[in-house]
């Protein structure tokens, strides 16, 4: 267990990721900090041994962008804005964006399942129907899953995405929960697995 004495109670649960074996990173809405920091993301680093804060910085949260930690071996994170389709990849060490791209297609103003793979190679979002995949460097559209996928996650260090379908029809036409694995290079579903609803 990681001692995390820097945690604060509040209505927003921080997102966590390890930067390395010794450092835990947390991202939290500024509204739940003390004192409050409206319309800001607060990024904090903690010692995984003592739980003490070792570094922090904040960045704008206008448009309610989402953050995904754990990119680049833990050294980077992505911040995506559904209103513009813009994704920035930030360096924790430099505390600034190191690259950015815009997801292809017309922004819808909201999305679900926003994610960026750990190596930064792929991005995903649900904007209209089905989960869409994009090139994590250029934002170009790559592929999409059929409608019905509830959520999913990139498989670490593989060009695969595991999606959860809550109402998949089997050969007999009966609904059941499954995970389906999508190969991003082949642009095809390659496996169907039983599921308990968790990714």
N, CA, C and O of each residue as an XYZ file, in Angstrom:
796
protein
N       0.847     -1.185      0.000
C       0.000      0.000      0.000
C       0.881      1.233      0.000
O       1.960      1.241      0.593
N       0.414      2.271     -0.668
C       1.156      3.530     -0.705
C       0.593      4.470      0.339
O      -0.587      4.812      0.272
N       1.405      4.909      1.319
C       0.913      5.901      2.277
C       0.660      7.204      1.540
O       1.563      7.711      0.874
N      -0.544      7.762      1.638
C      -0.908      8.926      0.845
C      -1.497      9.986      1.751
O      -2.682     10.304      1.655
N      -0.657     10.543      2.648
C      -1.129     11.509      3.622
C      -1.514     12.820      2.974
O      -2.150     13.655      3.618
N      -1.143     13.033      1.703
C      -1.491     14.284      1.032
C      -2.900     14.294      0.482
O      -3.341     15.328     -0.019
N      -3.637     13.178      0.554
C      -4.986     13.129     -0.011
C      -5.922     14.032      0.771
O      -5.815     14.159      1.990
N      -6.843     14.658      0.045
C      -7.847     15.500      0.686
C      -9.223     14.957      0.356
O      -9.466     14.518     -0.769
N     -10.119     14.983      1.320
C     -11.489     14.552      1.060
C     -12.174     15.601      0.197
O     -11.841     16.783      0.272
N     -13.119     15.178     -0.612
C     -13.842     16.126     -1.462
C     -14.749     15.388     -2.402
O     -14.787     14.158     -2.418
N     -15.501     16.164     -3.208
C     -16.472     15.576     -4.102
C     -15.894     15.074     -5.403
O     -16.633     14.550     -6.237
N     -14.596     15.218     -5.605
C     -13.977     14.748     -6.847
C     -12.801     13.852     -6.496
O     -11.853     14.285     -5.840
N     -12.866     12.609     -6.932
C     -11.784     11.673     -6.648
C     -10.622     11.924     -7.589
O     -10.830     11.949     -8.802
N      -9.401     12.112     -7.088
C      -8.263     12.347     -7.975
C      -7.976     11.139     -8.857
O      -8.291     10.002     -8.506
N      -7.380     11.409     -9.996
C      -6.872     10.324    -10.831
C      -5.416     10.122    -10.458
O      -4.683     11.094    -10.278
N      -4.982      8.856    -10.337
C      -3.629      8.537     -9.892
C      -2.873      7.759    -10.963
O      -3.469      7.042    -11.766
N      -1.563      7.910    -10.959
C      -0.679      7.076    -11.777
C       0.719      7.176    -11.190
O       1.076      8.189    -10.588
N       1.505      6.128    -11.367
C       2.891      6.182    -10.929
C       3.749      6.802    -12.027
O       3.699      6.387    -13.185
N       4.530      7.795    -11.643
C       5.520      8.359    -12.565
C       6.712      7.422    -12.663
O       7.276      7.222    -13.739
N       7.082      6.858    -11.539
C       8.092      5.805    -11.446
C       7.841      5.070    -10.136
O       6.848      5.329     -9.456
N       8.732      4.160     -9.783
C       8.500      3.347     -8.581
C       8.465      4.175     -7.305
O       7.927      3.732     -6.291
N       9.035      5.371     -7.349
C       9.124      6.187     -6.138
C       8.160      7.364     -6.104
O       8.043      8.025     -5.072
N       7.463      7.646     -7.211
C       6.663      8.862     -7.290
C       5.254      8.571     -7.790
O       5.067      7.952     -8.837
N       4.265      9.029     -7.021
C       2.865      8.921     -7.380
C       2.371     10.292     -7.826
O       2.662     11.298     -7.180
N       1.620     10.334     -8.935
C       1.083     11.583     -9.462
C      -0.433     11.566     -9.314
O      -1.069     10.542     -9.564
N      -1.016     12.692     -8.911
C      -2.465     12.818     -8.779
C      -2.934     14.074     -9.498
O      -2.291     15.120     -9.417
N      -4.058     13.968    -10.204
C      -4.689     15.114    -10.857
C      -6.052     15.333    -10.213
O      -6.818     14.386    -10.031
N      -6.352     16.582     -9.870
C      -7.576     16.864     -9.114
C      -8.142     18.214     -9.541
O      -7.391     19.141     -9.843
N      -9.474     18.319     -9.565
C     -10.101     19.603     -9.849
C      -9.751     20.600     -8.756
O      -9.770     20.270     -7.571
N      -9.429     21.826     -9.167
C      -9.091     22.864     -8.201
C     -10.226     23.253     -7.283
O      -9.990     23.755     -6.183
N     -11.490     23.026     -7.727
C     -12.636     23.357     -6.881
C     -12.626     22.582     -5.574
O     -13.247     23.002     -4.598
N     -11.921     21.449     -5.548
C     -11.922     20.606     -4.361
C     -10.619     20.727     -3.569
O     -10.358     19.958     -2.644
N      -9.809     21.713     -3.959
C      -8.596     21.992     -3.191
C      -8.921     22.953     -2.056
O     -10.002     23.540     -2.020
N      -7.986     23.108     -1.137
C      -8.109     24.073     -0.048
C      -6.869     24.963     -0.031
O      -5.789     24.477      0.304
N      -6.983     26.267     -0.384
C      -8.210     26.953     -0.805
C      -8.619     26.546     -2.218
O      -7.825     25.967     -2.960
N      -9.863     26.853     -2.584
C     -10.381     26.482     -3.889
C      -9.636     27.194     -5.012
O      -9.217     28.343     -4.875
N      -9.483     26.490     -6.112
C      -8.869     27.062     -7.311
C      -9.820     26.795     -8.486
O      -9.604     25.851     -9.246
N     -10.859     27.606     -8.643
C     -11.865     27.357     -9.689
C     -11.245     27.313    -11.080
O     -10.311     28.054    -11.385
N     -11.788     26.426    -11.919
C     -11.372     26.306    -13.320
C      -9.881     26.008    -13.478
O      -9.235     26.480    -14.413
N      -9.353     25.219    -12.547
C      -7.951     24.804    -12.637
C      -7.866     23.298    -12.418
O      -8.672     22.721    -11.689
N      -6.891     22.672    -13.051
C      -6.450     21.331    -12.690
C      -5.240     21.493    -11.785
O      -4.381     22.334    -12.051
N      -5.158     20.720    -10.741
C      -3.991     20.734     -9.857
C      -3.290     19.377     -9.988
O      -3.890     18.330     -9.747
N      -2.022     19.416    -10.369
C      -1.214     18.209    -10.531
C      -0.223     18.158     -9.375
O       0.565     19.085     -9.184
N      -0.263     17.083     -8.611
C       0.643     16.942     -7.473
C       1.439     15.649     -7.581
O       0.942     14.634     -8.068
N       2.659     15.704     -7.126
C       3.494     14.510     -7.058
C       3.781     14.206     -5.591
O       3.995     15.110     -4.784
N       3.782     12.908     -5.262
C       3.992     12.470     -3.891
C       5.049     11.379     -3.846
O       5.214     10.609     -4.792
N       5.755     11.331     -2.735
C       6.665     10.227     -2.488
C       5.852      8.971     -2.232
O       4.966      8.965     -1.378
N       6.148      7.911     -2.967
C       5.432      6.647     -2.770
C       5.822      5.979     -1.460
O       5.149      5.049     -1.015
N       6.891      6.438     -0.843
C       7.338      5.867      0.428
C       6.718      6.586      1.622
O       6.228      5.947      2.554
N       6.741      7.927      1.588
C       6.268      8.692      2.739
C       4.876      9.282      2.543
O       4.216      9.631      3.522
N       4.418      9.402      1.297
C       3.146     10.056      1.032
C       3.229     11.562      1.033
O       2.214     12.232      0.843
N       4.431     12.123      1.245
C       4.591     13.577      1.296
C       4.652     14.162     -0.112
O       5.210     13.559     -1.029
N       4.064     15.350     -0.262
C       4.083     16.033     -1.552
C       5.506     16.475     -1.888
O       6.214     17.022     -1.042
N       5.913     16.232     -3.127
C       7.260     16.600     -3.559
C       7.258     17.668     -4.653
O       8.275     18.331     -4.857
N       6.144     17.850     -5.358
C       6.061     18.866     -6.403
C       4.592     19.086     -6.745
O       3.760     18.206     -6.524
N       4.273     20.268     -7.286
C       2.904     20.524     -7.732
C       2.884     21.685     -8.709
O       3.766     22.544     -8.686
N       1.882     21.705     -9.560
C       1.590     22.852    -10.412
C       0.141     22.775    -10.847
O      -0.490     21.726    -10.724
N      -0.392     23.875    -11.353
C      -1.781     23.871    -11.798
C      -1.861     24.401    -13.214
O      -0.944     25.071    -13.688
N      -2.969     24.099    -13.895
C      -3.155     24.511    -15.267
C      -4.629     24.778    -15.511
O      -5.470     24.304    -14.746
N      -4.969     25.530    -16.565
C      -6.364     25.926    -16.790
C      -7.268     24.728    -17.031
O      -6.851     23.712    -17.588
N      -8.531     24.874    -16.593
C      -9.533     23.839    -16.806
C     -10.765     24.413    -17.506
O     -11.854     23.846    -17.411
N     -10.593     25.546    -18.214
C     -11.710     26.100    -18.963
C     -12.169     25.090    -20.014
O     -11.346     24.438    -20.657
N     -13.478     24.966    -20.184
C     -14.009     23.979    -21.110
C     -14.044     22.582    -20.535
O     -14.395     21.630    -21.232
N     -13.683     22.449    -19.263
C     -13.719     21.168    -18.545
C     -12.956     20.061    -19.274
O     -13.520     18.999    -19.534
N     -11.700     20.289    -19.602
C     -10.913     19.239    -20.258
C     -10.680     18.053    -19.325
O     -10.710     18.188    -18.101
N     -10.449     16.898    -19.925
C     -10.166     15.683    -19.166
C      -8.675     15.388    -19.200
O      -7.980     15.738    -20.154
N      -8.194     14.738    -18.142
C      -6.770     14.399    -18.047
C      -6.612     12.889    -17.971
O      -7.387     12.202    -17.307
N      -5.593     12.383    -18.663
C      -5.192     10.985    -18.567
C      -3.714     10.942    -18.205
O      -2.857     11.394    -18.964
N      -3.438     10.395    -17.039
C      -2.062     10.285    -16.556
C      -1.404      9.023    -17.089
O      -2.059      8.173    -17.693
N      -0.082      8.911    -16.854
C       0.615      7.659    -17.114
C       1.162      7.485    -18.511
O       1.496      6.363    -18.893
N       1.269      8.552    -19.296
C       1.838      8.434    -20.633
C       3.361      8.497    -20.561
O       3.929      8.953    -19.568
N       4.009      8.034    -21.618
C       5.464      8.147    -21.709
C       6.189      7.514    -20.545
O       7.151      8.080    -20.026
N       5.733      6.335    -20.127
C       6.373      5.687    -18.983
C       6.120      6.390    -17.671
O       6.856      6.189    -16.706
N       5.080      7.221    -17.623
C       4.739      7.948    -16.406
C       5.216      9.379    -16.405
O       4.859     10.136    -15.503
N       6.018      9.784    -17.392
C       6.607     11.116    -17.413
C       5.703     12.166    -18.045
O       5.998     13.359    -17.973
N       4.594     11.734    -18.671
C       3.716     12.662    -19.379
C       2.257     12.389    -19.033
O       1.921     11.348    -18.467
N       1.403     13.335    -19.380
C      -0.031     13.127    -19.286
C      -0.708     13.860    -20.440
O      -0.138     14.782    -21.024
N      -1.926     13.439    -20.758
C      -2.680     14.068    -21.840
C      -3.855     14.848    -21.261
O      -4.473     14.422    -20.285
N      -4.160     15.996    -21.873
C      -5.324     16.787    -21.507
C      -6.138     17.026    -22.769
O      -5.653     17.643    -23.717
N      -7.387     16.535    -22.785
C      -8.227     16.635    -23.965
C      -9.440     17.518    -23.732
O     -10.072     17.450    -22.677
N      -9.767     18.354    -24.723
C     -10.884     19.280    -24.628
C     -11.955     18.873    -25.633
O     -11.742     18.977    -26.841
N     -13.108     18.411    -25.145
C     -14.164     17.929    -26.030
C     -14.756     19.038    -26.885
O     -15.240     18.772    -27.986
N     -14.728     20.272    -26.403
C     -15.329     21.372    -27.156
C     -14.546     21.714    -28.411
O     -15.119     22.148    -29.410
N     -13.240     21.517    -28.356
C     -12.390     21.847    -29.508
C     -11.811     20.621    -30.185
O     -11.343     20.706    -31.320
N     -11.834     19.464    -29.499
C     -11.188     18.260    -30.006
C      -9.681     18.284    -29.857
O      -8.985     17.409    -30.371
N      -9.173     19.296    -29.145
C      -7.730     19.467    -29.002
C      -7.187     18.621    -27.861
O      -7.783     18.561    -26.785
N      -6.053     17.967    -28.099
C      -5.386     17.156    -27.082
C      -3.966     17.670    -26.915
O      -3.221     17.780    -27.888
N      -3.596     17.982    -25.691
C      -2.231     18.403    -25.371
C      -1.557     17.317    -24.555
O      -2.155     16.769    -23.629
N      -0.325     17.008    -24.892
C       0.483     16.072    -24.111
C       1.503     16.896    -23.333
O       2.321     17.606    -23.918
N       1.444     16.793    -22.010
C       2.275     17.596    -21.117
C       3.419     16.769    -20.535
O       3.276     15.571    -20.288
N       4.542     17.424    -20.326
C       5.669     16.839    -19.600
C       5.550     17.211    -18.128
O       5.402     18.388    -17.800
N       5.613     16.227    -17.242
C       5.583     16.526    -15.812
C       6.832     17.277    -15.376
O       6.755     18.173    -14.535
N       7.982     16.919    -15.940
C       9.233     17.568    -15.544
C       9.263     19.023    -15.989
O       9.644     19.906    -15.219
N       8.856     19.274    -17.242
C       8.897     20.629    -17.784
C       7.671     21.444    -17.392
O       7.699     22.672    -17.472
N       6.593     20.779    -16.967
C       5.333     21.414    -16.586
C       4.771     22.265    -17.716
O       4.305     23.384    -17.499
N       4.823     21.711    -18.938
C       4.282     22.415    -20.102
C       4.001     21.399    -21.211
O       4.525     20.285    -21.181
N       3.166     21.785    -22.201
C       2.887     20.870    -23.311
C       4.132     20.621    -24.153
O       4.919     21.535    -24.397
N       4.301     19.387    -24.591
C       5.435     19.046    -25.459
C       4.966     18.704    -26.870
O       5.771     18.695    -27.801
N       3.676     18.423    -27.038
C       3.089     18.247    -28.369
C       1.574     18.351    -28.231
O       1.026     18.237    -27.135
N       0.914     18.569    -29.358
C      -0.541     18.665    -29.343
C      -1.088     18.269    -30.707
O      -0.385     18.319    -31.716
N      -2.347     17.876    -30.713
C      -3.003     17.491    -31.956
C      -4.503     17.664    -31.768
O      -4.987     17.774    -30.641
N      -5.234     17.687    -32.874
C      -6.686     17.830    -32.847
C      -7.316     16.594    -33.469
O      -6.926     16.177    -34.560
N      -8.281     16.011    -32.783
C      -8.955     14.833    -33.302
C      -9.719     15.186    -34.573
O     -10.408     16.205    -34.631
N      -9.593     14.346    -35.578
C     -10.260     14.585    -36.854
C     -11.771     14.595    -36.685
O     -12.303     13.929    -35.797
N     -12.465     15.349    -37.537
C     -13.916     15.409    -37.475
C     -14.406     16.597    -36.682
O     -13.635     17.266    -35.995
N     -15.682     16.850    -36.783
C     -16.296     18.007    -36.125
C     -16.482     17.753    -34.636
O     -17.115     16.764    -34.267
N     -15.949     18.621    -33.758
C     -16.174     18.449    -32.323
C     -17.665     18.510    -31.996
O     -18.412     19.264    -32.620
N     -18.089     17.722    -31.025
C     -19.491     17.677    -30.632
C     -19.772     18.451    -29.351
O     -20.930     18.615    -28.967
N     -18.717     18.929    -28.684
C     -18.904     19.651    -27.434
C     -18.872     18.769    -26.213
O     -18.718     19.258    -25.094
N     -19.016     17.466    -26.414
C     -18.904     16.526    -25.300
C     -18.446     15.194    -25.866
O     -18.605     14.922    -27.056
N     -17.877     14.369    -25.000
C     -17.459     13.034    -25.417
C     -17.407     12.112    -24.217
O     -17.460     12.553    -23.069
N     -17.304     10.843    -24.498
C     -17.103      9.848    -23.464
C     -15.910      8.998    -23.838
O     -15.428      9.042    -24.970
N     -15.443      8.232    -22.887
C     -14.355      7.276    -23.123
C     -13.090      7.933    -23.673
O     -12.335      7.289    -24.402
N     -12.843      9.202    -23.337
C     -11.592      9.818    -23.790
C     -10.418      9.093    -23.161
O     -10.390      8.864    -21.952
N      -9.449      8.733    -23.992
C      -8.285      8.024    -23.493
C      -7.136      8.205    -24.471
O      -7.349      8.469    -25.655
N      -5.929      8.062    -23.972
C      -4.719      8.071    -24.798
C      -3.876      6.891    -24.338
O      -3.702      6.684    -23.137
N      -3.356      6.122    -25.276
C      -2.562      4.947    -24.905
C      -1.282      5.368    -24.192
O      -0.790      6.482    -24.370
N      -0.758      4.457    -23.385
C       0.406      4.768    -22.557
C       1.615      5.218    -23.347
O       2.414      6.014    -22.853
N       1.766      4.724    -24.569
C       2.899      5.110    -25.404
C       2.591      6.379    -26.215
O       3.451      6.884    -26.937
N       1.361      6.886    -26.090
C       0.971      8.078    -26.830
C       0.694      7.830    -28.297
O       0.585      8.779    -29.074
N       0.578      6.574    -28.690
C       0.424      6.241    -30.109
C      -1.012      6.377    -30.576
O      -1.255      6.677    -31.745
N      -1.978      6.159    -29.671
C      -3.386      6.168    -30.037
C      -4.196      7.044    -29.084
O      -3.822      7.250    -27.929
N      -5.313      7.552    -29.599
C      -6.291      8.249    -28.766
C      -7.660      7.668    -29.065
O      -7.882      7.107    -30.138
N      -8.583      7.802    -28.111
C      -9.933      7.270    -28.285
C     -10.941      8.231    -27.686
O     -10.640      8.942    -26.727
N     -12.148      8.251    -28.256
C     -13.251      9.042    -27.710
C     -14.557      8.586    -28.353
O     -14.584      8.167    -29.510
N     -15.633      8.676    -27.583
C     -16.976      8.455    -28.121
C     -17.621      9.819    -28.294
O     -17.874     10.515    -27.310
N     -17.890     10.207    -29.534
C     -18.462     11.528    -29.787
C     -19.878     11.455    -30.350
O     -20.713     12.304    -30.040
N     -20.144     10.473    -31.153
C     -21.483     10.322    -31.727
C     -21.963      8.888    -31.477
O     -22.658      8.626    -30.495
N     -21.598      7.979    -32.350
C     -21.992      6.581    -32.201
C     -20.736      5.717    -32.228
O     -19.974      5.758    -33.194
N     -20.519      4.946    -31.188
C     -19.356      4.072    -31.147
C     -18.085      4.783    -30.715
O     -17.984      6.008    -30.779
N     -17.126      3.995    -30.276
C     -15.826      4.529    -29.865
C     -14.958      4.717    -31.101
O     -14.791      3.797    -31.902
N     -14.404      5.926    -31.250
C     -13.552      6.246    -32.380
C     -12.087      6.216    -31.948
O     -11.768      6.525    -30.799
N     -11.203      5.846    -32.864
C      -9.765      5.809    -32.593
C      -9.044      6.770    -33.524
O      -9.441      6.971    -34.671
N      -7.966      7.361    -32.997
C      -7.220      8.379    -33.715
C      -5.723      8.158    -33.549
O      -5.271      7.543    -32.583
N      -4.965      8.675    -34.515
C      -3.511      8.670    -34.412
C      -3.106      9.613    -33.286
O      -3.524     10.771    -33.269
N      -2.299      9.131    -32.348
C      -1.921      9.917    -31.188
C      -0.869     10.968    -31.454
O      -0.452     11.660    -30.525
N      -0.426     11.112    -32.683
C       0.529     12.163    -33.050
C      -0.118     13.237    -33.922
O       0.165     14.427    -33.782
N      -1.004     12.784    -34.836
C      -1.596     13.712    -35.802
C      -3.067     13.986    -35.568
O      -3.590     14.997    -36.036
N      -3.748     13.091    -34.843
C      -5.182     13.227    -34.648
C      -6.017     12.643    -35.771
O      -7.245     12.701    -35.719
N      -5.365     12.072    -36.802
C      -6.092     11.495    -37.933
C      -6.976     10.343    -37.473
O      -6.592      9.575    -36.591
N      -8.158     10.223    -38.070
C      -9.054      9.109    -37.758
C      -8.437      7.797    -38.228
O      -7.882      7.718    -39.324
N      -8.541      6.770    -37.388
C      -7.927      5.477    -37.686
C      -8.984      4.398    -37.887
O      -8.935      3.651    -38.864
N      -9.939      4.316    -36.966
C     -10.949      3.264    -37.019
C     -12.028      3.596    -35.998
O     -11.925      4.582    -35.268
N     -13.056      2.769    -35.954
C     -14.100      2.939    -34.948
C     -14.713      1.592    -34.618
O     -14.701      0.667    -35.430
N     -15.250      1.499    -33.410
C     -15.969      0.297    -32.989
C     -17.443      0.451    -33.325
O     -17.938      1.576    -33.392
N     -18.147     -0.630    -33.535
C     -19.588     -0.530    -33.758
C     -20.284     -0.004    -32.511
O     -19.753     -0.099    -31.404
N     -21.458      0.543    -32.699
C     -22.216      1.036    -31.556
C     -22.507     -0.121    -30.603
O     -22.602     -1.278    -31.015
N     -22.642      0.210    -29.351
C     -22.913     -0.813    -28.348
C     -21.801     -0.991    -27.345
O     -22.009     -1.575    -26.282
N     -20.606     -0.489    -27.672
C     -19.499     -0.549    -26.720
C     -19.728      0.494    -25.638
O     -19.857      1.682    -25.934
N     -19.781      0.052    -24.377
C     -20.048      0.976    -23.280
C     -18.817      1.754    -22.868
O     -18.886      2.961    -22.636
N     -17.706      1.075    -22.778
C     -16.465      1.704    -22.354
C     -15.328      0.784    -22.751
O     -15.554     -0.267    -23.350
N     -14.090      1.179    -22.415
C     -12.955      0.340    -22.770
C     -11.650      0.946    -22.320
O     -11.630      1.977    -21.648
N     -10.556      0.303    -22.690
C      -9.229      0.776    -22.307
C      -8.196      0.205    -23.260
O      -8.360     -0.894    -23.789
N      -7.125      0.968    -23.473
C      -6.008      0.475    -24.269
C      -5.250     -0.582    -23.476
O      -5.095     -0.474    -22.260
N      -4.785     -1.595    -24.178
C      -3.962     -2.637    -23.557
C      -2.527     -2.122    -23.505
O      -1.975     -1.769    -24.547
N      -1.904     -2.068    -22.321
C      -0.547     -1.513    -22.212
C       0.455     -2.202    -23.145
O       0.514     -3.429    -23.222
N       1.231     -1.388    -23.845
C       2.331     -1.830    -24.704
C       1.881     -2.734    -25.846
O       2.688     -3.468    -26.416
N       0.612     -2.683    -26.177
C       0.080     -3.433    -27.313
C      -0.829     -2.513    -28.116
O      -1.437     -1.601    -27.555
N      -0.928     -2.740    -29.416
C      -1.824     -1.948    -30.259
C      -3.212     -2.564    -30.236
O      -3.783     -2.906    -31.272
N      -3.745     -2.697    -29.009
C      -5.036     -3.337    -28.797
C      -5.892     -2.473    -27.880
O      -5.384     -1.694    -27.073
N      -7.195     -2.632    -28.026
C      -8.160     -1.925    -27.177
C      -9.207     -2.937    -26.729
O      -9.797     -3.631    -27.557
N      -9.438     -3.023    -25.422
C     -10.434     -3.949    -24.873
C     -11.697     -3.161    -24.557
O     -11.690     -2.279    -23.698
N     -12.775     -3.482    -25.250
C     -14.039     -2.766    -25.081
C     -15.064     -3.656    -24.393
O     -15.122     -4.862    -24.631
N     -15.874     -3.036    -23.533
C     -16.915     -3.767    -22.821
C     -18.260     -3.517    -23.481
O     -18.670     -2.370    -23.660
N     -18.943     -4.598    -23.840
C     -20.287     -4.530    -24.404
C     -21.246     -5.149    -23.389
O     -21.095     -6.314    -23.023
N     -22.225     -4.381    -22.937
C     -23.135     -4.882    -21.905
C     -24.319     -5.649    -22.484
O     -25.020     -6.343    -21.747
N     -24.555     -5.538    -23.791
C     -25.736     -6.169    -24.379
C     -25.386     -6.861    -25.699
O     -26.096     -6.727    -26.695
N     -24.285     -7.598    -25.682
C     -23.850     -8.324    -26.872
C     -24.748     -9.548    -27.095
O     -25.100    -10.247    -26.145
N     -25.108     -9.796    -28.339
C     -25.958    -10.949    -28.647
C     -25.084    -12.124    -29.071
O     -24.264    -11.999    -29.981
N     -25.261    -13.257    -28.415
C     -24.485    -14.434    -28.771
C     -25.116    -15.139    -29.971
O     -26.068    -14.630    -30.562
N     -24.589    -16.302    -30.329
C     -25.069    -17.017    -31.523
C     -26.538    -17.402    -31.412
O     -27.226    -17.555    -32.422
N     -27.010    -17.556    -30.194
C     -28.412    -17.918    -29.980
C     -29.311    -16.695    -29.843
O     -30.520    -16.816    -29.644
N     -28.696    -15.503    -29.953
C     -29.483    -14.279    -29.844
C     -29.716    -13.800    -28.440
O     -30.480    -12.860    -28.224
N     -29.065    -14.435    -27.466
C     -29.237    -14.033    -26.070
C     -28.257    -12.917    -25.704
O     -27.090    -12.974    -26.091
N     -28.721    -11.891    -24.954
C     -27.819    -10.806    -24.550
C     -26.875    -11.259    -23.445
O     -27.278    -11.995    -22.544
N     -25.646    -10.830    -23.508
C     -24.688    -11.126    -22.443
C     -23.595    -10.082    -22.449
O     -23.384     -9.397    -23.449
N     -22.895     -9.961    -21.326
C     -21.788     -9.037    -21.207
C     -20.514     -9.699    -21.731
O     -20.208    -10.839    -21.380
N     -19.787     -8.986    -22.560
C     -18.526     -9.516    -23.082
C     -17.505     -8.392    -23.185
O     -17.848     -7.210    -23.206
N     -16.255     -8.792    -23.250
C     -15.191     -7.907    -23.702
C     -14.817     -8.330    -25.112
O     -14.681     -9.521    -25.393
N     -14.651     -7.360    -25.996
C     -14.151     -7.635    -27.320
C     -12.848     -6.874    -27.513
O     -12.745     -5.690    -27.190
N     -11.859     -7.577    -28.045
C     -10.523     -6.996    -28.221
C     -10.381     -6.538    -29.673
O     -10.579     -7.312    -30.611
N     -10.033     -5.259    -29.831
C      -9.918     -4.652    -31.153
C      -8.447     -4.418    -31.469
O      -7.731     -3.791    -30.688
N      -7.991     -4.928    -32.628
C      -6.619     -4.734    -33.091
C      -6.579     -3.454    -33.910
O      -7.210     -3.372    -34.964
N      -5.844     -2.454    -33.437
C      -5.821     -1.143    -34.081
C      -5.058     -1.147    -35.397
O      -5.317     -0.307    -36.258
N      -4.134     -2.066    -35.567
C      -3.408     -2.151    -36.833
C      -4.236     -2.876    -37.895
O      -4.286     -2.457    -39.051
N      -4.871     -3.946    -37.496
C      -5.698     -4.716    -38.424
C      -7.094     -4.118    -38.597
O      -7.826     -4.460    -39.525
N      -7.446     -3.201    -37.664
C      -8.768     -2.564    -37.676
C      -9.877     -3.618    -37.645
O     -10.823     -3.584    -38.432
N      -9.724     -4.544    -36.714
C     -10.670     -5.655    -36.641
C     -10.777     -6.176    -35.213
O      -9.809     -6.138    -34.452
N     -11.963     -6.662    -34.859
C     -12.135     -7.370    -33.594
C     -11.501     -8.738    -33.717
O     -11.770     -9.463    -34.674
N     -10.655     -9.103    -32.749
C      -9.920    -10.352    -32.848
C     -10.271    -11.358    -31.770
O      -9.846    -12.511    -31.843
N     -11.050    -10.939    -30.757
C     -11.396    -11.889    -29.699
C     -12.633    -11.401    -28.960
O     -12.858    -10.199    -28.817
N     -13.427    -12.357    -28.495
C     -14.579    -12.070    -27.643
C     -14.420    -12.873    -26.364
O     -14.252    -14.091    -26.407
N     -14.474    -12.191    -25.224
C     -14.191    -12.819    -23.940
C     -15.364    -12.606    -22.979
O     -16.042    -11.582    -23.064
N     -15.615    -13.543    -22.074
C     -16.642    -13.348    -21.055
C     -16.293    -12.128    -20.200
O     -15.122    -11.768    -20.078
N     -17.295    -11.503    -19.616
C     -17.046    -10.288    -18.845
C     -17.937    -10.223    -17.610
O     -19.071    -10.702    -17.609
N     -17.384     -9.609    -16.548
C     -18.172     -9.332    -15.363
C     -18.528     -7.854    -15.296
O     -19.063     -7.380    -14.293
N     -18.225     -7.120    -16.385
C     -18.578     -5.710    -16.429
C     -17.438     -4.773    -16.150
O     -17.619     -3.558    -16.218
N     -16.263     -5.292    -15.835
C     -15.115     -4.443    -15.549
C     -14.098     -4.533    -16.663
O     -13.891     -5.597    -17.247
N     -13.452     -3.390    -16.961
C     -12.416     -3.358    -17.991
C     -11.076     -3.607    -17.348
O     -10.055     -3.624    -18.035
